[in-house]
Amino acid sequence: PPEYIPAVDSGFRGCLNKGPLLGVPVLGMRVVVNDGAEHPVDSSEKAFSTAAVGAFRQAYPKAAPIILEPIMKVSVECPSEYQGGVMSSINQRRGIILSSAEDGVFTTVDAEVPLAEMFGYATVLRSLTQGKAEFTMEFAKYAKVPESIAEELKQKAADKGKGGKR
């Protein structure tokens, strides 16, 4: 019935705001309601909202959800003598080097690196280049987390849900 559609929508939106996998928002999911019936005694907004939550919990695992992470476009400018060390440091952080351009004395290295790997990079870069390099970073896209890291995140979320250590 049309009067219960907002309650169904509210139930689904609540599930999308805090997904069951890690407790983070669910993106890229489309919900289509193609059937529903009311009962003169048992029908209420709460009942339809609860039914939507139940439907989501059944459908979500079947959708084969994946965990995404933000990927940053990183541009490092450094003296050419440090280019190898800079590229190595990016590779150690699961980065993908897109290009490297040398302009006489300076080199610019452009790469895509997961945001989770960029914490503390300023200190590492400063040590690596004796403070002669600088970098900028901006959001580029979301990408699938590697399976080993995804399993670790799922385990941490399960432990946290059970009241275990963080």
Long-range contacts (C-beta under 8 A, 24 or more apart in sequence): 1-36, 1-38, 1-43, 4-36, 4-38, 4-43, 4-45, 4-48, 5-33, 6-45, 7-45, 7-46, 7-48, 7-49, 7-52, 8-33, 8-36, 8-48, 8-49, 8-51, 8-52, 9-52, 10-49, 10-52, 11-48, 11-49, 11-50, 11-51, 11-52, 11-53, 11-56, 12-52, 12-53, 12-55, 12-56, 14-49, 14-53, 15-52, 15-53, 15-56, 15-57, 15-60, 19-60, 19-65, 20-57, 20-60, 21-60, 21-65, 21-67, 21-154, 21-157, 22-67, 22-153, 22-154, 22-157, 23-157, 23-161, 26-60, 26-65, 27-68, 27-142, 29-63, 31-56, 66-144, 66-145, 66-150, 67-144, 67-145, 67-150, 67-153, 67-154, 68-142, 68-143, 68-144, 68-145, 69-114, 69-115, 69-116, 69-142, 69-143, 69-144, 69-145, 70-114, 70-115, 70-139, 70-141, 70-142, 71-112, 71-113, 71-114, 71-115, 71-139, 71-140, 71-141, 71-142, 71-143, 72-112, 72-113, 72-114, 72-115, 72-118, 72-137, 72-138, 72-139, 72-140, 73-110, 73-111, 73-112, 73-137, 73-138, 73-139, 73-140, 74-110, 74-111, 74-112, 74-113, 74-118, 74-135, 74-136, 74-137, 75-108, 75-109, 75-110, 75-111, 75-135, 75-136, 75-137, 76-108, 76-109, 76-111, 76-125, 76-133, 76-134, 76-135, 77-106, 77-107, 77-108, 77-133, 77-134, 77-135, 78-106, 78-107, 78-109, 78-125, 78-129, 78-132, 78-133, 78-134, 79-105, 79-106, 79-107, 79-129, 79-132, 79-133, 80-104, 80-105, 80-106, 80-107, 82-107, 82-128, 82-129, 82-132, 82-133, 83-107, 83-109, 85-128, 85-129, 86-125, 86-128, 86-129, 86-133, 89-121, 89-124, 89-125, 89-128, 93-117, 93-118, 93-121, 94-146, 112-140, 112-141, 113-137, 114-143
